[in-house]
């Protein structure tokens, strides 16, 4: 999956997330596997050109899909081995980047992690969640406003369907 690294860097720039979250700032992020860490946008490493990454050896600091303080800077980390499809990898990276944005803005409203672990993990819920992510991914990259709204409406419909199933 390392061939997705350049695509992800380009898509994150193209997505213009400040349209979704006013004032959004892209924190550092790392996509990793069991051997290497591919680090982007970290202030302690050169970022010229901006879509380049630095290859580091993997270590235990890079565990899970979360936000960490790497070299004293919030860094979204995602294990690429957990995702078969690029869209899934991208959506998780965006999710963790948003938490990094929350961190640098001193935002206090983080999700309830304990509530998350009690969520029913049925095959149907996982499939609905995957479809949600695919629609949200397409909406972020879509330039045509009508198509973008269709993707967002599909995302909302799927999210509501999943919410009804978990109650």
C-alpha positions in Angstrom: 0.0 0.0 0.0 2.9 2.5 0.1 1.8 3.5 -3.5 -1.1 5.2 -1.8 1.1 7.6 0.1 1.5 10.2 -2.6 -2.2 9.9 -3.5 -3.1 10.6 0.1 -0.9 13.7 0.4 -2.4 15.0 -2.8 -6.0 14.2 -1.8 -5.6 15.9 1.6 -4.5 19.1 -0.2 -7.3 18.7 -2.8 -10.0 18.0 -0.2 -9.7 21.6 1.2 -10.9 20.5 4.6 -11.1 24.2 5.7 -14.4 24.2 3.7 -15.7 21.7 6.2 -14.0 22.9 9.4 -13.3 26.7 9.2 -9.7 27.4 10.2 -8.7 23.8 9.7 -5.0 23.3 10.0 -3.3 20.1 8.8 -1.3 18.6 11.6 1.5 16.0 11.1 0.4 12.6 10.1 2.0 9.2 9.7 0.9 6.2 7.8 2.8 3.1 9.0 3.1 -0.6 8.7 5.1 -3.2 10.7 8.4 -2.0 9.2 8.2 1.7 8.4 6.6 4.9 9.3 5.9 7.4 6.5 5.7 10.8 8.2 4.2 13.9 6.6 3.9 17.5 7.5 5.9 17.4 10.7 7.5 20.7 11.7 10.8 19.0 12.8 11.3 17.5 9.4 11.6 19.4 6.0 8.4 19.5 4.1 9.7 20.8 0.7 7.8 20.0 -1.4 4.8 19.8 0.9 3.6 16.4 -0.3 6.8 14.6 0.6 7.2 12.2 3.5 10.1 10.9 5.6 10.6 7.2 6.1 11.4 6.2 9.7 11.8 2.7 11.2 8.6 1.6 13.0 8.7 1.5 16.7 6.1 0.9 19.4 5.1 4.6 19.6 3.2 4.0 16.4 0.5 1.7 17.6 -3.2 2.0 16.8 -5.1 4.6 14.7 -5.0 7.7 16.9 -3.3 11.0 17.6 0.0 11.0 19.4 2.5 13.6 20.4 5.5 12.7 18.2 8.5 14.8 18.8 6.3 17.2 20.8 3.8 17.8 18.0 0.3 16.3 17.5 0.6 13.6 14.9 -2.3 11.5 13.5 -1.2 7.9 13.0 -2.9 5.2 11.0 -1.8 1.6 10.4 -2.1 1.0 6.7 -2.2 -2.8 7.3 -5.6 -2.5 8.8 -7.3 -1.3 5.6 -7.6 -3.0 2.3 -9.2 -0.1 0.4 -7.6 3.3 0.0 -10.9 5.0 0.8 -11.0 3.4 4.2 -7.4 4.4 5.0 -8.0 7.9 3.8 -11.2 8.3 5.9 -9.5 7.1 9.1 -6.6 9.5 8.4 -9.0 12.4 8.0 -10.7 11.4 11.2 -7.5 11.4 13.2 -6.3 14.6 11.5 -9.5 16.2 12.8 -8.6 15.2 16.3 -5.1 16.8 15.7 -6.9 20.0 14.6 -9.0 19.8 17.8 -5.9 19.4 19.9 -4.1 22.5 18.4 -7.3 24.5 18.8 -7.5 23.4 22.5 -10.9 21.8 21.8 -12.3 19.9 24.7 -15.1 18.0 23.0 -13.6 14.6 22.2 -15.7 11.5 21.6 -16.6 9.3 24.5 -14.2 6.4 24.0 -16.0 4.2 26.5 -19.3 4.6 24.6 -17.4 3.6 21.4 -16.3 0.2 22.8 -19.9 -0.7 23.7 -21.1 -0.1 20.1 -22.5 -3.4 18.6 -20.0 -4.7 16.1 -22.4 -6.7 13.9 -21.5 -7.5 10.3 -24.3 -5.2 9.1 -23.1 -2.2 11.2 -19.6 -2.6 10.0 -20.8 -2.7 6.4 -23.0 0.4 6.9 -20.0 2.2 8.4 -17.8 1.2 5.4 -20.5 2.6 3.1 -20.7 5.8 5.1 -16.9 6.3 4.8 -17.0 5.6 1.0 -19.7 8.3 0.5 -18.0 10.8 2.8 -14.7 10.2 0.9 -16.4 10.8 -2.5 -18.2 13.9 -1.2 -14.9 15.4 0.0 -13.3 15.0 -3.4 -16.3 15.8 -5.6 -16.2 19.2 -7.3 -19.7 19.2 -8.7 -22.0 20.6 -6.0 -25.0 18.4 -7.0 -23.0 15.2 -6.8 -21.4 16.4 -3.6 -24.8 16.8 -2.0 -25.9 13.4 -3.2 -22.9 11.8 -1.6 -23.5 13.7 1.7 -27.2 12.7 1.7 -26.3 9.1 1.1 -23.8 9.4 4.0 -26.5 10.9 6.3 -29.0 8.3 5.4 -26.6 5.5 6.1 -25.5 7.1 9.4 -29.2 7.4 10.5 -29.9 3.8 9.5 -26.9 2.6 11.5 -28.0 4.7 14.5 -31.4 3.1 14.5 -29.9 -0.4 14.4 -27.7 0.3 17.4 -30.5 1.4 19.7 
